[in-house]
Amino acid sequence: MNLNQRNQTGDWEELEQSCRDRWMLQGYVVNSGSHISTTANVSLSYNNNGIENVAFGIGPIEAAFHAIENIVQTGAQLLSYQIRSMSRGMDAQGQVDVELEWQGQTVLGRGTSADIIEASIKAYLDGVNQIVKMDGGQWKEGETDE
């Protein structure tokens, strides 16, 4: 969801409220290949403030997760990652489920998209947003659990 777009009812205030105290994906770019380091540039927003980070990883999804964690700084650890197809065909939707461990608790995140990297990022952010709720409902910039 882009804050510059109105929701279906045209209510700007309602749209802005639904995005408060939540991490939202603004965009991403991933570079990956057989003989180069994989990098992910992830742009997120929180309460309409944009933050961007670039990180390395073994693959595109790990790099994206590192970039997200560099921004949100929850200290969460990825316990499991599952991907499955939600439909058939070239435009099939993929669903990603992640399990994160945060302060001894297991948090589940889910994301869907025709682009599996985007679905993965959305799943991780879903988990992060649950952590934000559990941690008092608002992100505390610069604080980590480590």
DSSP file (Angstrom, degrees, kcal/mol; ACC not computed):
  #  RESIDUE AA STRUCTURE BP1 BP2  ACC     N-H-->O    O-->H-N    N-H-->O    O-->H-N    TCO  KAPPA ALPHA  PHI   PSI    X-CA   Y-CA   Z-CA
    1    1 A M              0   0    0      0, 0.0     2,-0.5     0, 0.0     6,-0.0   0.000 360.0 360.0 360.0 133.5    0.0    0.0    0.0
    2    2 A N    >   -     0   0    0      1,-0.1     3,-2.1     4,-0.1    24,-0.1  -0.884 360.0-141.8-104.4 130.1    1.3    3.4   -0.9
    3    3 A L  T 3  S+     0   0    0     -2,-0.5    -1,-0.1     1,-0.3    13,-0.1   0.672 100.6  65.4 -65.2 -15.6    0.5    6.3    1.3
    4    4 A N  T 3  S+     0   0    0      2,-0.1     2,-0.3    -3,-0.0    -1,-0.3   0.471  93.2  76.2 -84.5  -1.0    0.1    8.5   -1.8
    5    5 A Q  S <  S-     0   0    0     -3,-2.1     2,-0.2     7,-0.1    10,-0.0  -0.845  79.9-126.3-109.6 147.0   -2.9    6.4   -2.9
    6    6 A R        -     0   0    0     -2,-0.3     6,-0.1     1,-0.1    -4,-0.1  -0.575  27.2-113.8 -84.3 153.6   -6.4    6.6   -1.5
    7    7 A N    >   -     0   0    0      4,-0.3     3,-1.7    -2,-0.2    -1,-0.1  -0.194  45.2 -84.7 -74.8-179.9   -8.1    3.5   -0.2
    8    8 A Q  T 3  S+     0   0    0      1,-0.3    -1,-0.1     2,-0.1    -2,-0.1   0.793 130.9  49.7 -62.1 -29.3  -11.2    2.2   -2.1
    9    9 A T  T 3  S-     0   0    0      2,-0.1    -1,-0.3     1,-0.0     3,-0.1   0.558 111.6-119.8 -85.8  -7.0  -13.6    4.6   -0.2
   10   10 A G    <   +     0   0    0     -3,-1.7     2,-0.9     1,-0.2    -2,-0.1   0.609  63.6 144.7  82.8  12.2  -11.4    7.6   -0.9
   11   11 A D     >  -     0   0    0      1,-0.2     4,-1.8     2,-0.1    -4,-0.3  -0.747  27.4-175.9 -92.6 102.4  -10.7    8.3    2.8
   12   12 A W  H  > S+     0   0    0     -2,-0.9     4,-2.5     1,-0.2     5,-0.2   0.903  83.3  52.7 -62.9 -42.7   -7.1    9.6    3.2
   13   13 A E  H  > S+     0   0    0      1,-0.2     4,-2.3     2,-0.2    -1,-0.2   0.896 108.1  50.2 -63.5 -41.4   -7.3    9.8    7.0
   14   14 A E  H  > S+     0   0    0      2,-0.2     4,-2.0     1,-0.2    -1,-0.2   0.904 111.3  49.6 -62.6 -41.7   -8.5    6.2    7.3
   15   15 A L  H  X S+     0   0    0     -4,-1.8     4,-0.8     2,-0.2    -2,-0.2   0.925 110.9  48.9 -63.1 -45.9   -5.7    5.0    5.0
   16   16 A E  H >< S+     0   0    0     -4,-2.5     3,-0.8     1,-0.2     4,-0.4   0.898 110.4  51.5 -62.6 -40.2   -3.1    7.0    7.0
   17   17 A Q  H >< S+     0   0    0     -4,-2.3     3,-1.3     1,-0.2    -1,-0.2   0.892 104.5  56.5 -63.0 -40.0   -4.5    5.5   10.3
   18   18 A S  H 3< S+     0   0    0     -4,-2.0    -1,-0.2     1,-0.3    -2,-0.2   0.695 109.4  47.6 -67.4 -16.8   -4.2    1.9    9.0
   19   19 A C  T X< S+     0   0    0     -4,-0.8     3,-1.1    -3,-0.8    28,-0.7   0.449  85.0 117.0-101.5  -3.0   -0.5    2.5    8.3
   20   20 A R  T <  S+     0   0    0     -3,-1.3     3,-0.1    -4,-0.4    -3,-0.0  -0.403  84.7   5.3 -69.6 142.3    0.3    4.1   11.7
   21   21 A D  T 3  S+     0   0    0      1,-0.2     2,-0.4    -2,-0.1    -1,-0.3   0.817 109.8 110.3  54.9  34.9    2.8    2.1   13.9
   22   22 A R    <   -     0   0    0     -3,-1.1    25,-0.7   110,-0.1     2,-0.4  -0.997  69.2-125.2-137.6 141.9    3.4   -0.4   11.1
   23   23 A W  E     -A   46   0A   0     -2,-0.4     2,-0.4   102,-0.2    23,-0.2  -0.738  32.2-169.0 -82.0 132.5    6.3   -1.1    8.8
   24   24 A M  E     -A   45   0A   0     21,-2.4    21,-2.3    -2,-0.4     2,-0.5  -0.968  22.9-119.6-125.6 140.0    5.3   -0.9    5.2
   25   25 A L  E     +A   44   0A   0     -2,-0.4    19,-0.2    19,-0.2     3,-0.1  -0.664  29.7 173.5 -77.4 125.1    7.3   -1.9    2.1
   26   26 A Q  E     -     0   0A   0     17,-2.9     2,-0.3    -2,-0.5    18,-0.2   0.766  60.8 -48.0 -98.3 -36.8    8.0    1.0   -0.2
   27   27 A G  E     -A   43   0A   0     16,-1.7    16,-3.1     2,-0.0    -1,-0.4  -0.955  47.8-153.7 176.3 168.2   10.3   -0.8   -2.7
   28   28 A Y  E     -A   42   0A   0     -2,-0.3     2,-0.4    14,-0.2    14,-0.2  -0.990   4.7-160.2-157.1 155.0   13.3   -3.1   -3.1
   29   29 A V  E     -A   41   0A   0     12,-2.1    12,-3.2    -2,-0.3     2,-0.4  -0.991  13.0-167.8-137.0 131.5   16.0   -3.9   -5.6
   30   30 A V  E     -A   40   0A   0     -2,-0.4     2,-0.5    10,-0.2    10,-0.2  -0.975   5.7-164.5-122.6 133.9   18.0   -7.2   -5.5
   31   31 A N  E     +A   39   0A   0      8,-2.6     8,-2.2    -2,-0.4     2,-0.3  -0.979  22.9 158.2-116.6 123.9   21.2   -8.0   -7.4
   32   32 A S        +     0   0    0     -2,-0.5     2,-0.3     6,-0.2     5,-0.1  -0.996   1.4 143.9-146.1 146.4   22.1  -11.6   -7.5
   33   33 A G        -     0   0    0      3,-0.5     3,-0.4    -2,-0.3     5,-0.1  -0.967  55.8 -90.9-168.2-179.8   24.2  -13.7   -9.8
   34   34 A S  S    S+     0   0    0     -2,-0.3    -1,-0.1     1,-0.2     3,-0.0   0.777 119.4  25.7 -78.6 -26.6   26.6  -16.7   -9.9
   35   35 A H  S    S+     0   0    0      2,-0.1     2,-0.3    -3,-0.0    -1,-0.2   0.048 110.1  74.4-128.7  27.6   29.9  -14.8   -9.5
   36   36 A I  S    S-     0   0    0     -3,-0.4    -3,-0.5    -5,-0.0     2,-0.2  -0.933  84.9 -97.7-133.0 158.7   28.8  -11.6   -7.6
   37   37 A S        -     0   0    0     -2,-0.3     2,-0.4    -5,-0.1    21,-0.1  -0.565  42.3-118.4 -72.7 138.5   27.8  -10.9   -4.0
   38   38 A T  E     - B   0  57A   0     19,-0.8    19,-1.5    -2,-0.2     2,-0.3  -0.658  37.1-177.8 -80.5 130.6   24.1  -10.8   -3.5
   39   39 A T  E     -AB  31  56A   0     -8,-2.2    -8,-2.6    -2,-0.4     2,-0.4  -0.943  14.0-162.3-127.7 151.2   22.8   -7.4   -2.4
   40   40 A A  E     -AB  30  55A   0     15,-2.3    15,-2.1    -2,-0.3     2,-0.6  -0.997   4.8-162.0-132.8 130.1   19.3   -6.1   -1.5
   41   41 A N  E     -AB  29  54A   0    -12,-3.2   -12,-2.1    -2,-0.4     2,-0.4  -0.957  19.9-173.8-108.5 112.6   18.3   -2.5   -1.2
   42   42 A V  E     -AB  28  53A   0     11,-2.7    11,-2.1    -2,-0.6     2,-0.5  -0.925  12.3-162.3-116.1 132.6   15.1   -2.3    0.8
   43   43 A S  E     +AB  27  52A   0    -16,-3.1   -17,-2.9    -2,-0.4   -16,-1.7  -0.964  17.2 173.1-115.2 121.2   13.0    0.8    1.4
   44   44 A L  E     -AB  25  51A   0      7,-3.1     7,-3.0    -2,-0.5     2,-0.4  -0.792  17.8-148.0-119.6 162.6   10.5    0.8    4.2
   45   45 A S  E     -AB  24  50A   0    -21,-2.3   -21,-2.4    -2,-0.3     2,-0.4  -0.983   7.8-171.9-130.3 149.2    8.3    3.4    5.8
   46   46 A Y  E >  S-AB  23  49A   0      3,-2.1     3,-1.4    -2,-0.4   -23,-0.2  -0.964  81.8 -12.8-138.3 118.9    7.1    3.8    9.4
   47   47 A N  T 3  S-     0   0    0    -28,-0.7   -27,-0.1   -25,-0.7     3,-0.1   0.893 131.0 -54.4  51.8  42.6    4.5    6.4   10.1
   48   48 A N  T 3  S+     0   0    0    -29,-0.2     2,-0.5     1,-0.2    -1,-0.3   0.613 111.9 123.0  69.9  15.5    5.1    7.9    6.7
   49   49 A N  E <   -B   46   0A   0     -3,-1.4    -3,-2.1     2,-0.0     2,-0.3  -0.945  55.4-138.6-107.5 123.4    8.9    8.2    7.3
   50   50 A G  E     +B   45   0A   0     -2,-0.5     2,-0.4    -5,-0.2    -5,-0.2  -0.588  21.5 179.6 -86.2 141.3   11.0    6.4    4.7
   51   51 A I  E     -B   44   0A   0     -7,-3.0    -7,-3.1    -2,-0.3     2,-0.3  -0.998   6.0-167.0-138.7 137.9   14.2    4.5    5.7
   52   52 A E  E     +B   43   0A   0     -2,-0.4     2,-0.3    -9,-0.2    -9,-0.2  -0.944   7.3 175.9-128.7 146.3   16.4    2.6    3.2
   53   53 A N  E     -B   42   0A   0    -11,-2.1   -11,-2.7    -2,-0.3     2,-0.4  -0.996  17.7-149.5-148.9 148.3   19.2    0.1    3.8
   54   54 A V  E     +B   41   0A   0     -2,-0.3     2,-0.3   -13,-0.2   -13,-0.2  -0.964  25.2 170.4-116.7 135.6   21.5   -2.1    1.6
   55   55 A A  E     -B   40   0A   0    -15,-2.1   -15,-2.3    -2,-0.4     2,-0.2  -0.958  26.3-125.8-142.9 160.3   22.7   -5.5    2.9
   56   56 A F  E     +B   39   0A   0     -2,-0.3     2,-0.3   -17,-0.2   -17,-0.2  -0.660  31.0 163.9-100.5 159.4   24.6   -8.5    1.6
   57   57 A G  E     -B   38   0A   0    -19,-1.5   -19,-0.8    -2,-0.2     4,-0.0  -0.973  52.0-102.1-162.5 171.9   23.4  -12.2    1.9
   58   58 A I  S    S+     0   0    0     -2,-0.3    -1,-0.1   -21,-0.1   -20,-0.1   0.848 108.3   3.2 -68.9 -34.2   24.0  -15.6    0.5
   59   59 A G  S  > S-     0   0    0    -21,-0.1     4,-2.3    -3,-0.1     5,-0.2  -0.837  90.8 -88.0-141.3 178.9   21.0  -15.2   -1.7
   60   60 A P  H  > S+     0   0    0      0, 0.0     4,-2.1     0, 0.0     5,-0.1   0.849 122.1  48.1 -63.9 -36.0   18.4  -12.5   -2.4
   61   61 A I  H  > S+     0   0    0      2,-0.2     4,-2.6     1,-0.2     5,-0.2   0.919 112.1  48.1 -73.4 -42.9   16.0  -13.4    0.4
   62   62 A E  H  > S+     0   0    0      2,-0.2     4,-2.4     1,-0.2    -1,-0.2   0.918 112.3  50.4 -62.1 -41.9   18.7  -13.5    3.0
   63   63 A A  H  X S+     0   0    0     -4,-2.3     4,-2.3     2,-0.2   -23,-0.3   0.915 111.2  48.6 -62.0 -42.6   20.1  -10.2    1.8
   64   64 A A  H  X S+     0   0    0     -4,-2.1     4,-2.4     2,-0.2    -2,-0.2   0.914 110.7  50.3 -64.0 -42.7   16.6   -8.6    2.0
   65   65 A F  H  X S+     0   0    0     -4,-2.6     4,-2.7     1,-0.2    -2,-0.2   0.895 110.3  50.5 -63.0 -39.7   16.0  -10.0    5.5
   66   66 A H  H  X S+     0   0    0     -4,-2.4     4,-2.4     2,-0.2    -1,-0.2   0.916 109.9  50.2 -63.5 -42.4   19.4   -8.5    6.6
   67   67 A A  H  X S+     0   0    0     -4,-2.3     4,-1.1     2,-0.2    -2,-0.2   0.918 112.3  47.6 -62.2 -43.0   18.5   -5.1    5.1
   68   68 A I  H >X S+     0   0    0     -4,-2.4     4,-2.9     1,-0.2     3,-0.8   0.948 112.2  48.3 -62.0 -49.0   15.1   -5.2    6.9
   69   69 A E  H 3X S+     0   0    0     -4,-2.7     4,-2.3     1,-0.3    -1,-0.2   0.856 105.3  59.1 -64.2 -33.9   16.7   -6.1   10.2
   70   70 A N  H 3< S+     0   0    0     -4,-2.4    -1,-0.3    -5,-0.2    -2,-0.2   0.830 114.5  38.8 -61.0 -30.6   19.3   -3.4    9.8
   71   71 A I  H << S+     0   0    0     -4,-1.1    71,-0.3    -3,-0.8    -2,-0.2   0.939 123.8  34.9 -82.5 -53.3   16.4   -0.9    9.7
   72   72 A V  H  < S-     0   0    0     -4,-2.9    68,-0.2    -5,-0.1    -3,-0.2   0.791  82.6-159.4 -80.0 -28.7   14.0   -2.3   12.3
   73   73 A Q     <  +     0   0    0     -4,-2.3    72,-0.1    -5,-0.3    -3,-0.1   0.877  36.4 145.7  53.2  48.6   16.6   -3.6   14.7
   74   74 A T        -     0   0    0     70,-0.1    71,-0.2    -5,-0.1    -1,-0.1   0.760  55.6-132.5 -81.9 -25.4   14.3   -6.1   16.5
   75   75 A G        +     0   0    0      1,-0.2    28,-0.2    -6,-0.2    69,-0.1   0.568  50.6 157.9  80.1   9.4   17.0   -8.7   17.2
   76   76 A A        -     0   0    0     26,-0.1     2,-0.4    -7,-0.1    -1,-0.2  -0.327  32.6-143.4 -67.3 148.4   14.7  -11.4   15.9
   77   77 A Q  E     -C  101   0B   0     24,-2.3    24,-2.9    -3,-0.1     2,-0.5  -0.940  16.4-120.2-114.1 136.8   16.1  -14.6   14.6
   78   78 A L  E     +C  100   0B   0     -2,-0.4    22,-0.2    22,-0.2     3,-0.1  -0.644  32.5 173.5 -76.2 121.0   14.7  -16.5   11.6
   79   79 A L  E     -     0   0B   0     20,-3.5     2,-0.3    -2,-0.5    21,-0.2   0.827  63.4  -0.3 -95.6 -41.2   13.6  -20.0   12.7
   80   80 A S  E     -C   99   0B   0     19,-1.3    19,-2.2     2,-0.0     2,-0.4  -0.994  51.9-162.3-151.6 156.7   11.9  -21.3    9.6
   81   81 A Y  E     +C   98   0B   0     -2,-0.3     2,-0.4    17,-0.2    17,-0.2  -0.985  13.7 178.9-141.2 123.3   11.0  -20.2    6.1
   82   82 A Q  E     -C   97   0B   0     15,-2.7    15,-2.6    -2,-0.4     2,-0.4  -0.985   5.2-171.0-131.2 141.2    8.3  -21.9    4.0
   83   83 A I  E     +C   96   0B   0     -2,-0.4     2,-0.3    13,-0.2    13,-0.2  -0.981  10.6 166.0-130.1 141.0    7.1  -21.1    0.5
   84   84 A R  E     -C   95   0B   0     11,-2.1    11,-3.2    -2,-0.4     2,-0.3  -0.993  36.7-107.8-151.8 156.0    4.2  -22.5   -1.5
   85   85 A S  E     -C   94   0B   0     -2,-0.3     9,-0.2     9,-0.2     3,-0.1  -0.666  18.3-166.9 -84.0 136.0    2.2  -21.8   -4.5
   86   86 A M  S    S+     0   0    0      7,-3.7     2,-0.3    -2,-0.3     8,-0.2   0.518  73.0   5.6 -98.7  -8.6   -1.4  -20.5   -3.9
   87   87 A S  S    S-     0   0    0      6,-0.7     2,-0.2     2,-0.1     5,-0.1  -0.910  78.9 -98.0-157.4-178.7   -2.5  -21.0   -7.6
   88   88 A R        +     0   0    0     -2,-0.3     3,-0.2     3,-0.1     5,-0.1  -0.693  67.3  44.5-108.7 162.7   -1.4  -22.4  -10.9
   89   89 A G  S >  S-     0   0    0     -2,-0.2     3,-1.4     1,-0.2    -2,-0.1  -0.257  97.0 -57.1 101.5 175.4    0.1  -20.8  -14.0
   90   90 A M  T 3  S+     0   0    0      1,-0.3    -1,-0.2    -2,-0.1    -2,-0.0   0.750 133.6  48.3 -66.7 -25.1    2.7  -18.3  -14.9
   91   91 A D  T 3  S+     0   0    0     -3,-0.2    -1,-0.3     2,-0.0    -2,-0.1   0.032  82.6 151.6-103.8  26.5    1.1  -15.6  -12.7
   92   92 A A    <   -     0   0    0     -3,-1.4     2,-0.4    -5,-0.1    -3,-0.1  -0.242  45.7-122.7 -60.7 142.4    0.7  -17.9   -9.7
   93   93 A Q        -     0   0    0     -5,-0.1    -7,-3.7    19,-0.0    -6,-0.7  -0.694  23.7-150.0 -82.8 136.5    0.6  -16.2   -6.3
   94   94 A G  E     -CD  85 113B   0     19,-3.1    19,-1.9    -2,-0.4     2,-0.5  -0.860   3.0-152.6-106.1 145.5    3.2  -17.5   -3.8
   95   95 A Q  E     -CD  84 112B   0    -11,-3.2   -11,-2.1    -2,-0.4     2,-0.4  -0.971   7.6-165.2-117.8 131.5    2.8  -17.5   -0.1
   96   96 A V  E     -CD  83 111B   0     15,-2.9    15,-2.1    -2,-0.5     2,-0.4  -0.958   1.6-168.0-116.5 133.0    5.7  -17.3    2.3
   97   97 A D  E     -CD  82 110B   0    -15,-2.6   -15,-2.7    -2,-0.4     2,-0.4  -0.979   7.8-173.1-116.9 131.1    5.5  -18.1    6.0
   98   98 A V  E     -CD  81 109B   0     11,-2.5    11,-2.6    -2,-0.4     2,-0.5  -0.936  14.6-151.6-121.5 148.6    8.3  -17.2    8.4
   99   99 A E  E     -CD  80 108B   0    -19,-2.2   -20,-3.5    -2,-0.4   -19,-1.3  -0.988  18.1-170.5-115.6 122.8    8.8  -18.1   12.0
  100  100 A L  E     -CD  78 107B   0      7,-3.3     7,-3.2    -2,-0.5     2,-0.5  -0.886  15.5-143.2-112.7 145.0   10.8  -15.5   14.0
  101  101 A E  E     +CD  77 106B   0    -24,-2.9   -24,-2.3    -2,-0.4     2,-0.4  -0.942  25.5 170.9-105.9 125.7   12.1  -15.9   17.5
  102  102 A W  E >   - D   0 105B   0      3,-2.9     3,-2.1    -2,-0.5   -26,-0.1  -0.965  68.2 -22.8-138.8 118.4   12.0  -12.7   19.6
  103  103 A Q  T 3  S-     0   0    0     -2,-0.4     3,-0.1     1,-0.3    -1,-0.1   0.872 127.1 -49.3  48.4  45.8   12.7  -12.6   23.3
  104  104 A G  T 3  S+     0   0    0      1,-0.3     2,-0.3     0, 0.0    -1,-0.3   0.457 118.0 110.4  79.1   1.3   11.9  -16.3   23.7
  105  105 A Q  E <   -D  102   0B   0     -3,-2.1    -3,-2.9     2,-0.0     2,-0.5  -0.831  64.9-129.8-109.8 147.9    8.6  -16.0   21.8
  106  106 A T  E     -D  101   0B   0     -2,-0.3     2,-0.4    -5,-0.2    -5,-0.2  -0.844  23.1-169.3 -97.0 129.6    7.8  -17.4   18.4
  107  107 A V  E     -D  100   0B   0     -7,-3.2    -7,-3.3    -2,-0.5     2,-0.4  -0.968   8.5-149.5-120.7 132.5    6.2  -15.0   16.0
  108  108 A L  E     -D   99   0B   0     -2,-0.4     2,-0.3    -9,-0.2    -9,-0.2  -0.857  13.4-173.3-104.3 136.0    4.6  -16.1   12.7
  109  109 A G  E     -D   98   0B   0    -11,-2.6   -11,-2.5    -2,-0.4     2,-0.4  -0.956   2.1-167.5-126.5 148.3    4.6  -13.8    9.6
  110  110 A R  E     +D   97   0B   0     -2,-0.3     2,-0.3    12,-0.3   -13,-0.2  -0.997   7.9 173.2-137.9 139.9    2.9  -14.3    6.2
  111  111 A G  E     -D   96   0B   0    -15,-2.1   -15,-2.9    -2,-0.4     2,-0.4  -0.996   9.2-163.5-143.3 147.3    3.2  -12.6    2.9
  112  112 A T  E     +D   95   0B   0     -2,-0.3     2,-0.3   -17,-0.2   -17,-0.2  -0.978  23.8 132.1-132.0 146.9    1.8  -13.2   -0.6
  113  113 A S  E     -D   94   0B   0    -19,-1.9   -19,-3.1    -2,-0.4     6,-0.1  -0.927  61.2-111.6-175.6 160.4    2.7  -12.0   -4.0
  114  114 A A  S    S+     0   0    0     -2,-0.3     2,-0.6   -21,-0.3   -22,-0.1   0.695 109.5  69.5 -72.6 -19.6    3.4  -13.2   -7.6
  115  115 A D  S  > S-     0   0    0      1,-0.1     4,-2.5   -21,-0.1     5,-0.2  -0.902  76.3-155.1-100.5 117.3    7.0  -12.2   -6.8
  116  116 A I  H  > S+     0   0    0     -2,-0.6     4,-1.9     1,-0.2    -1,-0.1   0.790  92.7  54.3 -69.5 -28.2    8.5  -14.5   -4.3
  117  117 A I  H  > S+     0   0    0      2,-0.2     4,-2.4     1,-0.2    -1,-0.2   0.929 110.8  46.7 -68.3 -43.7   11.1  -12.0   -3.0
  118  118 A E  H  > S+     0   0    0      1,-0.2     4,-2.7     2,-0.2    -2,-0.2   0.916 111.3  51.4 -62.3 -43.3    8.3   -9.5   -2.4
  119  119 A A  H  X S+     0   0    0     -4,-2.5     4,-2.1     1,-0.2   -23,-0.2   0.886 110.3  50.6 -60.2 -38.3    6.2  -12.2   -0.6
  120  120 A S  H  X S+     0   0    0     -4,-1.9     4,-2.3     2,-0.2    -2,-0.2   0.919 110.7  47.5 -65.8 -44.6    9.2  -13.0    1.5
  121  121 A I  H  X S+     0   0    0     -4,-2.4     4,-2.6     1,-0.2    -2,-0.2   0.921 112.1  50.3 -63.0 -44.1    9.8   -9.4    2.5
  122  122 A K  H  X S+     0   0    0     -4,-2.7     4,-2.2     1,-0.2   -12,-0.3   0.882 109.7  51.3 -62.4 -38.5    6.0   -9.0    3.3
  123  123 A A  H  X S+     0   0    0     -4,-2.1     4,-2.0     2,-0.2    -1,-0.2   0.930 111.1  47.0 -64.8 -44.9    6.1  -12.1    5.5
  124  124 A Y  H  X S+     0   0    0     -4,-2.3     4,-2.5     1,-0.2    -2,-0.2   0.917 112.9  49.3 -63.1 -42.9    9.1  -10.8    7.4
  125  125 A L  H  X S+     0   0    0     -4,-2.6     4,-2.9     2,-0.2  -102,-0.2   0.853 106.0  57.1 -65.7 -34.1    7.5   -7.4    7.8
  126  126 A D  H  X S+     0   0    0     -4,-2.2     4,-1.5     2,-0.2    -1,-0.2   0.928 110.1  45.0 -60.3 -44.6    4.3   -9.1    9.0
  127  127 A G  H  X S+     0   0    0     -4,-2.0     4,-2.0     2,-0.2    -2,-0.2   0.915 112.2  51.6 -63.7 -43.5    6.3  -10.8   11.8
  128  128 A V  H  X S+     0   0    0     -4,-2.5     4,-2.5     1,-0.2    -2,-0.2   0.909 107.4  52.7 -60.7 -43.0    8.1   -7.5   12.6
  129  129 A N  H  X S+     0   0    0     -4,-2.9     4,-1.9     1,-0.2    -1,-0.2   0.842 107.6  51.7 -64.7 -32.2    4.8   -5.7   12.9
  130  130 A Q  H  X S+     0   0    0     -4,-1.5     4,-2.4     2,-0.2    -1,-0.2   0.884 109.0  50.8 -68.3 -38.1    3.6   -8.3   15.4
  131  131 A I  H  X S+     0   0    0     -4,-2.0     4,-1.9     2,-0.2     6,-0.2   0.916 107.1  53.7 -63.9 -42.6    6.8   -7.8   17.4
  132  132 A V  H  <>S+     0   0    0     -4,-2.5     5,-2.5     1,-0.2     6,-0.5   0.921 110.4  47.5 -57.9 -44.4    6.2   -4.0   17.4
  133  133 A K  H ><5S+     0   0    0     -4,-1.9     3,-1.3     1,-0.2    -1,-0.2   0.925 112.5  48.4 -61.6 -45.1    2.7   -4.6   18.8
  134  134 A M  H 3<5S+     0   0    0     -4,-2.4    -1,-0.2     1,-0.3    -2,-0.2   0.773 107.4  58.0 -66.3 -25.7    4.0   -7.0   21.4
  135  135 A D  T 3<5S-     0   0    0     -4,-1.9    -1,-0.3    -5,-0.2     3,-0.2   0.055 138.8 -69.5 -96.7  24.9    6.7   -4.5   22.4
  136  136 A G  T < 5S-     0   0    0     -3,-1.3    -3,-0.2     1,-0.1    -2,-0.2   0.453  72.8 -84.4 105.4   0.6    4.3   -1.7   23.2
  137  137 A G  S   <S+     0   0    0     -5,-2.5     2,-0.4    -6,-0.2    -4,-0.2   0.452 102.5  78.6  87.8  -0.3    2.9   -0.8   19.9
  138  138 A Q  S    S-     0   0    0     -6,-0.5     2,-0.1    -3,-0.2    -1,-0.1  -0.993  77.1-115.1-146.3 138.5    5.6    1.6   18.6
  139  139 A W        -     0   0    0     -2,-0.4     2,-0.7     1,-0.1  -118,-0.0  -0.434  21.7-149.1 -67.7 138.0    9.0    1.2   17.1
  140  140 A K    >   -     0   0    0    -68,-0.2     3,-1.9     3,-0.1    -1,-0.1  -0.891  21.5-131.0-112.4 100.3   11.9    2.6   19.2
  141  141 A E  T 3  S+     0   0    0     -2,-0.7     3,-0.1     1,-0.3   -69,-0.1  -0.189  84.3  10.1 -56.6 131.9   14.6    3.8   16.8
  142  142 A G  T 3  S+     0   0    0    -71,-0.3     2,-0.4     1,-0.3    -1,-0.3   0.372  96.4 120.0  85.2  -5.3   18.1    2.5   17.6
  143  143 A E    <   +     0   0    0     -3,-1.9     2,-0.3   -71,-0.1    -1,-0.3  -0.762  36.1 176.5 -94.9 140.2   17.1    0.0   20.3
  144  144 A T        -     0   0    0     -2,-0.4   -70,-0.1    -3,-0.1   -69,-0.1  -0.901  37.2-130.6-133.8 165.5   17.9   -3.6   19.9
  145  145 A D              0   0    0     -2,-0.3   -70,-0.1     1,-0.2   -71,-0.1   0.381 360.0 360.0 -93.2   1.8   17.4   -6.8   22.0
  146  146 A E              0   0    0      0, 0.0    -1,-0.2     0, 0.0   -71,-0.1   0.469 360.0 360.0 -85.6 360.0   21.0   -7.8   21.5
